[in-house]
Amino acid sequence: MLLDAAADIICREGVAGLSLERVGQAAGVSKSLVYKYFNSILDLMKELLARELKALRRRQMEAAEQANTLEELVRNITHVYLCYIEERGLIIERLQAEPRVSETQDPTDFGRSGAVDYLAAIIARHFDMPQGLARAATDVSFGLPSAAGHYLLSHDMPREELEDLTVSMILGSITMFHGDYLLRKQKLRR
């Protein structure tokens, strides 16, 4: 309830107007109850950012598990990411703009290592490529949804069109990597 109230204030007014007293008023509870859960406004903002990023990653993992093809995998994850950024991106962006709240400016960095490992294992099996190369390709491709999310928040482009563009770029880069990079690095057979 307190985090929801803080998120609402941040959406309407930004981080500057946030205080534990205002959060308590917005949630309809006493200031002392707010202090029972959070020692400072910084603690509350960190907890809110962690909640938002955990929810995003959880939704992406659920979407990934529903996929039956590589295209569905990439599309499902990208769709969830862009929808979440469209709905909650302002909160995430404003919290991440506060240097003391976030060590990163990129929502895709949260839980990134585990997510990259999960997806790289799928890519390695799908393309029959070494795990290390699949991990590198997957990790690099994580930048595309993040760039698309920034673009979505700052430009007038329909989310569906941006999603199609991002999915095409990710799939294109992975398939070109498999078909071009690995072949160029393969030893000549004489």
TASUL-V450215 format. One record per residue. PHI is phi in whole degrees, 0 to 359 (* if undefined). PSI is psi as a letter, one per 20 degrees, with the letter a starting at -180 (* if undefined). Layout:
PHI PSI
PHI PSI
This chain:
* g
293 g
293 h
297 g
296 g
296 g
299 g
296 g
297 g
297 g
297 g
282 g
236 i
90 a
282 h
300 h
274 j
272 p
212 q
297 h
296 g
296 h
298 g
300 g
299 g
295 h
273 i
76 k
231 r
285 q
298 h
295 h
293 h
298 g
294 h
296 h
262 h
226 p
285 h
206 r
294 h
297 g
299 g
296 g
295 h
297 g
295 g
296 g
297 g
299 g
299 g
297 g
289 h
296 g
297 g
299 g
296 h
299 g
296 h
294 g
294 h
297 g
294 h
297 h
292 i
276 i
283 q
248 i
231 r
299 g
296 g
297 h
301 g
295 g
296 g
299 g
295 g
294 g
300 g
299 g
299 g
292 h
297 g
295 g
295 h
298 h
277 g
239 j
299 h
297 g
296 g
300 g
299 g
291 h
292 g
289 i
286 i
272 o
303 h
281 i
271 g
230 p
274 i
228 q
253 j
233 o
299 h
286 i
284 h
291 o
66 k
299 g
302 g
296 g
294 g
296 g
301 g
300 g
289 h
297 h
298 h
294 g
298 g
300 g
292 g
298 g
258 j
51 l
235 r
301 q
304 g
298 g
290 h
297 h
293 g
299 g
297 g
293 g
298 g
295 h
291 i
297 h
290 h
293 g
298 h
298 g
298 h
295 h
297 g
298 g
297 g
301 g
285 h
243 i
228 r
265 m
227 p
300 p
303 h
298 g
292 g
295 h
298 g
301 g
299 g
294 g
299 g
298 g
293 g
293 g
298 g
298 g
292 h
290 g
290 h
293 h
302 g
295 g
281 h
256 g
300 g
296 h
291 h
292 h
269 i
289 p
296 q
292 p
258 o
252 *
